[in-house]
Amino acid sequence: MTPETDLAQGSPRLLEVDHRMVVPIESPIRILISAEDVLHSWAVPALGIKTDAIPGRLNQTTFITTLPGLFYGQCSEICGSNHSFMPIVVEATELENFES
């Protein structure tokens, strides 16, 4: 999570991250999800994704984005102390931009 003091003007509080997940548009994306410590839930509502990350298990989901843009999500599981507001940002971009 990006600290409030480092946020650019207009950036959403508690949703911005230092490293976004960048994916190409109009390409099938497969995500493998697992956890190391407690249950988490990888959720990006605008993409229709909510998949649990379970310690010791490997879970997967797929999606395709058709439009470029930023998609925000958060862990939607009560993971324990110091785990709240874990943000997720998926940046969908043209294939040419993704490759560079």
HELIX and SHEET records of a PDB file:
HELIX    1   1 GLU A    4  ASP A    6  5                                   3    
HELIX    2   2 PRO A   45  LEU A   47  5                                   3    
HELIX    3   3 LEU A   95  GLU A   99  1                                   5    
SHEET    1   A 5 MET A  21  PRO A  24  0                                        
SHEET    2   A 5 PRO A  87  THR A  93  1                                        
SHEET    3   A 5 GLY A  69  CYS A  75 -1                                        
SHEET    4   A 5 HIS A  40  VAL A  44 -1                                        
SHEET    5   A 5 ILE A  49  ALA A  53 -1                                        
SHEET    1   B 2 ILE A  29  ILE A  33  0                                        
SHEET    2   B 2 ASN A  59  PHE A  63 -1                                        
END                                                                             
